[in-house]
Amino acid sequence: MAGIDGFGTQFQRGDGADPEVFTAIGNCTNISGPGLSRETLDVTAHDSPDAWMEFVGSLKDGGEVSLDVNYDPDKHDALVADLDDDEPRNYRLVFPTTAAAQWAFGAVMTGFEPSAPYDDKLTATLTFKVSGKPVLS
């Protein structure tokens, strides 16, 4: 199977209203995550078969989402206020497929790191910690 072009993927931020309206965070150049993972519990006992360690699944973690953007202070500085939000905000990742697939989740912004090299464009990395179970549709 051929790959799917990632161009046009959007990371959208909810406004918290009812009904909630989502707006794309503009100028994204790279979107990574969420990095889903799961903890395990060691249930090895003295009578585990053939002395092999045994594990069962435990808590799941939605991981983080990281955005790299062409930083525009006029557009992106308003997002710095999200660092002050203690409660998760709704976000969604919308993929550019024919039947628009998306991941929706609550998240807390944990990082906003601008960069201003003398010989290149302004950039910033925004990081969000997923809270709860992402909904895939």
N, C-alpha and C positions, 0 to 999 in steps of 0.2 A: 504494500500500500504506500502510496506517495504521502509525503508530509502535508500538513496544513499550514498555510501562510499565517503567521501571527500578527501581521500588519493589521491595524484597526482594533486590536484588543483595547478595552477601556477599563480603567479602575474608577468606579463611581462612588461618590460620597452622598449619603442620605442627609436630608435636612431636618429629620426628626418630627416633621409635621404629620398630620393624619388627613388625607392619605400622604404617604411619604413620597417626596420627589427626589430623584437621584440626578446628580450632575457629575459629568466626567471631570476628573482632575487632568487638566490639559498639559501638553508638552511632554508626555511620558515617553521615554526612550527605551526603558526596560522595566518589566514587571516580573518579580520573582516571588514564588510562593502561591498559596500558603504551603508551608512545609509540614504536612500532617505526620504525626508519629504516635507511637503507642508504647507505654511502659509495660514491663513484664514483672511478674512475681515469681521468685524462685520457690518452687514447691518440692525440691529434691528432698528425699528422705533416705534413711539408712536402707530401706528396702526398694529403692528405685531400680527398675529393671537394668541389669548388666552394668550398674554403677554409672549410668548416664544421667546428667542433670536434667530436670524437668521444669517447665515453665508454663504459666497460664497468662493470658492477656489481662491487663489492668487498665489504668486510666489512659485516655487518649488526649492528645494535645493538638490544637489547630495550628500551632506554629506561628510563623510571622509572614507578613507580606512586605516586600521592599520595593519601592519605586525609585527609579532614577529619572529625573526630569531635567529639561532645559530650563534652568531656574529663571523665573521672571518675578522679581519682588512684588510687582503690582498684582500679580495673580496668585502667587503662592504664599506670601507672608500672612494672609488671612488664616491659613491652615495651622500656623504656629499656635493659635488659640486652642486647637484640638489637644495640645499637650496639657492644657489645664483641665480638660474634661476627665473627671474620675470615672464616669460611667461609659461603657462602650457605646460607640456610635455605629449605625448600620452602614455597611459598605457592600459593594458587589463588584465582582470581576466578570466582565462580559466579553466572551470570545466571539470573533468574527466568523462564525460558522453559519451555514444556511439556516439551521434551526437554532438561532442564537442561544448557545449554551451559556450558563452563568453559575457562579458560586456566590452565594450571599452569606454574610456573616457579620456579627458584631465584632468590633475591634477597638482597642485603645492605642492612640498614637504614642509611640515610645521614642521616636527619634526624628529629628529634622536637622540635616547637616548640609549647609551650603558650601560650595567650593568656588573660588574665584582665581583660577590660575592666570598668570600674567600673559600667557600666550595661547589662551583657548577660551571657549565660551563659559558662561556661568552655568553651574550645575547644582543639583541638590539631591540628596538621598533621603527619602521619607520612609520610616519604618512603623509598622502597625502590628500589634500583638493580637491574634485572634482570640476571642473569648467565646467559649461554647462550641457547639457543633455547627460547622458550615453546612449550608443547604445547597446541594447540587441539583440543578435543573436544566 
